[in-house]
Amino acid sequence: MSSESSPVLDEPPVEDHEWLLRHFPSDPSEYEFAKKFIRYSVFIPRKSDDKGLSMSREGAAFVTAERLLATARNLNVKQYGGVVAVLTEAIRSLNLTIEITPGDTPGHIIIRQINRDDWDLKATDGTYPKQQAIRELADTIVRFLKTQLQIRIHPTPRPAKK
């Protein structure tokens, strides 16, 4: 199967001009409320990203930011979270592969090089050797690709717990 199309899903190849969406929680570790911008941790793989960083294609044939947020499994993300968009061309400029896969929304893709299995891989010496490389990729996406990254939905602060 090609990394750019899927005969099973019958979706067209992902074009460089397309935007890829990722939802994230309303959390100071993922979003700087004062600066209204995301932190690199948005692109650190979650437990559900075992085979690759989960994102969705934006567009009428695929998903909107609002619809993506509505599909979040975590209620706090659904109610207070945000959605970031990254230009496909920017992801590819980092030599990352975009693979169309089945998911919760039409146009679901993964980036295999950023995955939870690698993140959790523990060496015999007790270290996690792949975490630094994944952190650097996530940081590069946020810091160096700022012109090709947009916040589609800004998160709202969660109410203080009583």
Backbone as numpy.savetxt, mean C-alpha at the origin, in Angstrom:
# Nx Ny Nz CAx CAy CAz Cx Cy Cz
2.32 -17.09 -15.59 1.48 -15.91 -15.59 2.37 -14.67 -15.59
2.03 -13.72 -16.40 2.76 -12.47 -16.49 2.57 -11.65 -15.23
3.57 -10.85 -14.90 3.44 -9.99 -13.73 2.60 -8.76 -14.04
2.20 -8.60 -15.30 1.47 -7.41 -15.69 0.01 -7.67 -16.05
-0.39 -8.92 -16.21 -1.79 -9.20 -16.49 -2.15 -10.55 -15.92
-3.42 -10.82 -15.86 -3.88 -12.08 -15.30 -5.02 -12.62 -16.15
-4.80 -13.74 -16.82 -5.89 -14.29 -17.62 -7.07 -14.72 -16.75
-6.81 -15.09 -15.50 -7.89 -15.51 -14.61 -8.80 -14.33 -14.29
-8.21 -13.18 -14.03 -8.99 -12.00 -13.68 -9.43 -11.20 -14.89
-8.84 -11.47 -16.03 -9.17 -10.78 -17.28 -9.09 -9.26 -17.12
-8.02 -8.80 -16.51 -7.80 -7.36 -16.35 -6.68 -6.92 -17.27
-6.77 -5.70 -17.77 -5.71 -5.20 -18.65 -4.42 -4.97 -17.85
-3.29 -4.93 -18.54 -2.03 -4.64 -17.85 -2.09 -3.30 -17.12
-1.32 -3.17 -16.05 -1.25 -1.93 -15.29 -0.36 -0.95 -16.04
-0.90 0.21 -16.37 -0.17 1.22 -17.14 0.57 2.17 -16.20
1.66 2.75 -16.69 2.48 3.66 -15.88 1.71 4.88 -15.37
0.70 5.34 -16.10 -0.05 6.53 -15.70 -1.13 6.25 -14.66
-1.32 4.98 -14.29 -2.36 4.63 -13.31 -1.89 4.93 -11.89
-2.87 5.20 -11.04 -2.61 5.42 -9.61 -2.97 4.15 -8.85
-2.15 3.80 -7.88 -2.38 2.65 -7.01 -2.72 3.17 -5.62
-3.77 2.61 -5.02 -4.27 3.07 -3.73 -3.93 2.10 -2.60
-3.70 2.66 -1.42 -3.49 1.85 -0.21 -4.16 2.59 0.95
-4.98 1.86 1.71 -5.59 2.50 2.88 -4.66 2.31 4.09
-4.83 3.20 5.07 -3.99 3.16 6.26 -4.76 3.68 7.46
-4.34 3.29 8.67 -5.07 3.70 9.87 -4.81 5.15 10.26
-5.71 5.66 11.07 -5.56 6.98 11.67 -4.69 6.80 12.90
-3.39 6.88 12.69 -2.44 6.59 13.77 -1.22 7.49 13.59
-0.76 8.15 14.65 0.41 9.03 14.52 1.67 8.31 14.00
1.72 6.99 14.13 2.88 6.27 13.60 2.80 6.13 12.08
1.62 6.40 11.49 1.45 6.26 10.05 1.12 7.58 9.35
0.70 8.56 10.13 0.29 9.83 9.53 0.65 10.98 10.45
1.32 12.01 9.88 1.68 13.20 10.65 0.54 14.20 10.51
-0.28 14.27 11.54 -1.47 15.13 11.46 -1.09 16.60 11.29
-0.02 17.07 11.93 0.39 18.47 11.81 0.83 18.81 10.39
1.53 17.89 9.73 2.01 18.13 8.36 1.05 17.62 7.29
0.04 16.87 7.73 -0.94 16.27 6.81 -0.26 15.41 5.75
0.64 14.55 6.22 1.34 13.67 5.29 1.65 12.33 5.96
1.77 11.30 5.14 2.00 9.95 5.64 3.45 9.75 6.08
3.64 8.73 6.89 4.97 8.25 7.26 5.26 6.99 6.46
6.52 6.60 6.42 6.90 5.42 5.62 6.23 4.15 6.10
5.79 4.12 7.34 5.18 2.90 7.89 3.90 2.49 7.15
3.31 3.40 6.38 2.14 3.05 5.55 2.52 1.95 4.56
3.79 1.93 4.14 4.24 0.95 3.15 5.03 -0.21 3.76
4.97 -0.35 5.08 5.51 -1.54 5.74 4.42 -2.62 5.65
4.77 -3.83 5.25 3.73 -4.85 5.06 3.02 -5.22 6.36
1.69 -5.30 6.27 0.86 -5.75 7.40 0.79 -7.27 7.37
0.21 -7.85 8.38 0.09 -9.33 8.44 -0.61 -9.90 7.21
-1.56 -9.18 6.67 -2.29 -9.66 5.49 -1.49 -9.51 4.19
-0.35 -8.84 4.26 0.51 -8.63 3.09 1.58 -9.72 2.98
1.21 -10.95 3.31 2.21 -12.03 3.39 2.93 -12.29 2.07
2.25 -12.18 0.95 2.88 -12.46 -0.35 3.30 -11.20 -1.09
2.85 -10.04 -0.62 3.21 -8.77 -1.25 2.36 -7.63 -0.73
2.88 -6.42 -0.85 2.18 -5.22 -0.39 0.90 -5.05 -1.21
-0.22 -5.01 -0.53 -1.53 -4.95 -1.17 -1.89 -3.51 -1.52
-2.26 -3.33 -2.79 -2.73 -2.04 -3.27 -3.85 -2.30 -4.28
-4.54 -1.24 -4.69 -5.63 -1.38 -5.66 -5.52 -0.30 -6.72
-5.88 -0.68 -7.93 -5.88 0.27 -9.05 -7.05 1.24 -8.89
-6.77 2.52 -9.11 -7.81 3.53 -9.01 -8.46 3.74 -10.38
-9.77 3.89 -10.38 -10.46 4.20 -11.62 -11.86 3.63 -11.65
-12.63 4.08 -12.63 -14.03 3.68 -12.76 -14.17 2.17 -12.91
-13.24 1.53 -13.59 -13.31 0.08 -13.79 -12.79 -0.69 -12.58
-12.19 0.02 -11.64 -11.56 -0.66 -10.51 -12.14 -0.19 -9.17
-11.54 0.79 -8.54 -12.00 1.21 -7.22 -11.70 2.69 -7.00
-12.54 3.33 -6.19 -12.27 4.71 -5.76 -11.66 4.66 -4.37
-11.11 5.75 -3.94 -10.53 5.83 -2.59 -11.62 5.57 -1.54
-12.79 6.12 -1.76 -13.90 5.94 -0.81 -14.32 4.47 -0.71
-14.40 3.83 -1.85 -14.80 2.41 -1.85 -13.73 1.54 -1.19
-12.46 1.85 -1.47 -11.37 1.09 -0.86 -11.43 1.20 0.65
-11.62 2.40 1.16 -11.70 2.59 2.61 -12.89 1.84 3.19
-13.99 1.80 2.47 -15.19 1.10 2.93 -14.98 -0.42 3.01
-14.01 -0.95 2.26 -13.75 -2.40 2.29 -12.76 -2.80 3.37
-12.20 -1.83 4.09 -11.22 -2.16 5.14 -11.83 -3.12 6.15
-11.06 -4.11 6.54 -11.54 -5.10 7.52 -11.53 -4.54 8.94
-10.63 -3.62 9.21 -10.51 -3.02 10.53 -11.49 -1.85 10.64
-12.37 -1.89 11.63 -13.40 -0.87 11.80 -12.81 0.52 12.00
-11.70 0.63 12.76 -11.07 1.94 12.96 -10.52 2.51 11.66
-9.96 1.66 10.80 -9.48 2.12 9.50 -10.66 2.58 8.66
-11.72 1.79 8.67 -12.92 2.12 7.90 -13.51 3.45 8.33
-13.56 3.72 9.64 -14.19 4.93 10.17 -13.29 6.16 10.14
-11.98 5.97 10.43 -11.10 7.13 10.62 -9.88 7.15 9.70
-9.66 6.09 8.95 -8.44 5.95 8.17 -8.35 6.84 6.95
-7.22 6.70 6.25 -6.96 7.48 5.06 -6.59 6.59 3.89
-6.44 7.21 2.73 -6.04 6.50 1.51 -4.97 7.33 0.80
-3.89 6.65 0.44 -2.81 7.28 -0.30 -2.79 6.69 -1.72
-2.40 7.51 -2.69 -2.28 7.08 -4.08 -0.83 7.28 -4.54
-0.29 6.28 -5.23 1.07 6.36 -5.76 1.01 6.06 -7.26
1.71 6.84 -8.03 1.75 6.63 -9.47 2.53 5.34 -9.78
1.95 4.49 -10.62 2.57 3.22 -10.99 3.99 3.42 -11.50
4.19 4.43 -12.31 5.52 4.72 -12.85 6.56 4.89 -11.74
6.16 5.51 -10.64 7.07 5.72 -9.51 7.47 4.40 -8.88
6.51 3.50 -8.72 6.80 2.18 -8.15 7.77 1.43 -9.05
7.51 1.47 -10.33 8.39 0.77 -11.28 9.77 1.39 -11.35
9.89 2.68 -11.08 11.20 3.33 -11.12 12.13 2.79 -10.04
11.55 2.14 -9.04 12.32 1.51 -7.96 12.60 0.03 -8.26
12.31 -0.38 -9.50 12.46 -1.78 -9.93 11.58 -2.73 -9.13
10.41 -2.26 -8.73 9.45 -3.09 -8.03 8.44 -3.63 -9.04
7.99 -4.86 -8.82 7.09 -5.53 -9.73 5.65 -5.43 -9.24
4.77 -5.08 -10.14 3.34 -4.99 -9.85 2.68 -6.23 -10.44
1.98 -6.97 -9.58 1.34 -8.21 -10.01 -0.15 -8.16 -9.72
-0.96 -8.37 -10.74 -2.41 -8.41 -10.57 -2.79 -9.71 -9.87
-3.57 -9.59 -8.79 -3.97 -10.77 -8.02 -5.42 -10.61 -7.56
-6.08 -11.73 -7.21 -7.43 -11.61 -6.65 -7.37 -10.88 -5.31
-8.37 -10.09 -5.02 -8.41 -9.36 -3.75 -9.81 -8.96 -3.39
-9.92 -8.09 -2.38 -11.22 -7.63 -1.90 -11.89 -6.65 -2.87
-11.10 -6.06 -3.76 -11.63 -5.07 -4.69 -11.17 -5.39 -6.11
-11.92 -4.93 -7.11 -11.44 -5.07 -8.49 -10.12 -4.28 -8.62
-9.21 -4.77 -9.44 -7.95 -4.07 -9.66 -6.94 -4.27 -8.55
-7.11 -5.31 -7.75 -6.16 -5.58 -6.66 -4.81 -5.99 -7.24
-3.75 -5.43 -6.68 -2.39 -5.80 -7.09 -1.55 -6.02 -5.83
-0.41 -6.66 -6.01 0.58 -6.74 -4.94 1.94 -6.35 -5.50
2.78 -5.88 -4.60 4.19 -5.64 -4.90 4.95 -6.70 -4.12
5.40 -7.74 -4.82 6.00 -8.92 -4.17 7.25 -8.60 -3.36
8.04 -7.64 -3.79 9.30 -7.36 -3.10 9.10 -6.76 -1.71
7.90 -6.31 -1.41 7.58 -5.79 -0.07 6.51 -6.71 0.50
6.93 -7.69 1.31 5.97 -8.67 1.82 6.24 -9.02 3.28
5.20 -9.48 3.95 5.29 -9.79 5.38 6.13 -11.02 5.66
6.12 -12.00 4.75 6.94 -13.19 4.96 8.41 -12.81 5.10
8.91 -11.93 4.22 10.30 -11.47 4.33 10.50 -10.63 5.58
9.55 -9.76 5.89 9.63 -8.89 7.07 9.80 -9.73 8.34
9.06 -10.82 8.43 9.07 -11.66 9.64 10.18 -12.70 9.66
10.94 -12.83 8.57 11.98 -13.85 8.48 13.08 -13.58 9.51
13.28 -14.55 10.39 14.24 -14.39 11.47 15.48 -15.23 11.17
16.64 -14.60 11.27 17.90 -15.30 11.04 18.28 -16.11 12.28
19.24 -17.01 12.13 19.68 -17.84 13.26 20.26 -17.01 14.40
20.76 -15.83 14.08 21.32 -14.97 15.13 20.26 -14.12 15.83
18.99 -14.33 15.46 17.90 -13.61 16.11 17.55 -12.28 15.47
18.25 -11.90 14.41 17.97 -10.63 13.74 16.95 -10.85 12.62
16.47 -9.76 12.11 15.51 -9.78 11.00 16.18 -9.06 9.82
16.96 -9.78 9.03 17.80 -9.15 8.01 17.08 -8.42 6.89
15.85 -8.77 6.58 15.16 -8.14 5.45 14.38 -6.89 5.85
14.21 -6.68 7.15 13.42 -5.53 7.58 14.05 -4.20 7.18
15.37 -4.08 7.27 16.01 -2.82 6.92 15.80 -2.48 5.44
15.94 -3.47 4.57 15.74 -3.24 3.13 14.30 -2.82 2.84
13.33 -3.44 3.51 11.93 -3.09 3.31 11.66 -1.68 3.85
12.24 -1.35 5.02 12.09 0.01 5.57 12.64 1.05 4.58
13.80 0.75 4.00 14.40 1.68 3.05 13.53 1.86 1.81
12.94 0.78 1.31 12.02 0.90 0.17 10.81 1.76 0.53
10.23 1.50 1.70 9.06 2.26 2.15 9.41 3.73 2.31
10.57 4.01 2.89 11.02 5.38 3.08 11.26 6.06 1.73
11.82 5.35 0.79 12.06 5.90 -0.55 10.75 6.26 -1.22
9.76 5.39 -1.11 8.45 5.68 -1.70 7.90 6.99 -1.16
8.01 7.20 0.14 7.43 8.39 0.76 8.29 9.64 0.54
9.59 9.54 0.76 10.44 10.74 0.71 10.84 11.17 -0.69
11.20 10.23 -1.53 11.74 10.60 -2.83 10.70 10.63 -3.94
9.57 10.06 -3.69 8.53 10.04 -4.72 7.36 10.96 -4.36
7.61 11.95 -3.50 6.54 12.83 -3.04 5.73 13.45 -4.16
6.37 13.76 -5.28 5.65 14.38 -6.38 4.75 13.38 -7.10
4.95 12.09 -6.83 4.15 11.06 -7.47 3.32 10.29 -6.43
2.99 11.00 -5.38 2.22 10.41 -4.27 1.21 11.46 -3.82
-0.04 11.06 -3.62 -1.08 11.98 -3.19 -1.93 11.33 -2.11
-2.36 12.15 -1.17 -3.31 11.67 -0.16 -4.70 11.88 -0.74
-5.43 10.81 -0.97 -6.79 10.91 -1.53 -7.80 11.19 -0.41
-7.62 10.53 0.72 -8.48 10.76 1.89 -7.56 10.92 3.09
-7.63 12.09 3.73 -6.84 12.32 4.94 -7.57 11.64 6.10
-6.82 10.96 6.97 -7.48 10.34 8.12 -7.95 11.40 9.11
-8.88 11.01 9.94 -9.32 11.89 11.02 -8.86 11.29 12.33
-8.48 12.13 13.28 -8.04 11.59 14.58 -9.16 10.80 15.23
-8.77 9.68 15.80 -9.76 8.88 16.54 -10.09 9.58 17.84
-11.32 9.46 18.30 -11.69 10.08 19.58 -10.85 9.47 20.70
-10.56 10.29 21.69 -9.80 9.81 22.85 -10.62 8.77 23.60
-9.92 7.76 24.10 -10.61 6.73 24.87 -10.95 7.28 26.24
-12.16 6.93 26.69 -12.61 7.44 27.99 -12.32 6.46 29.07
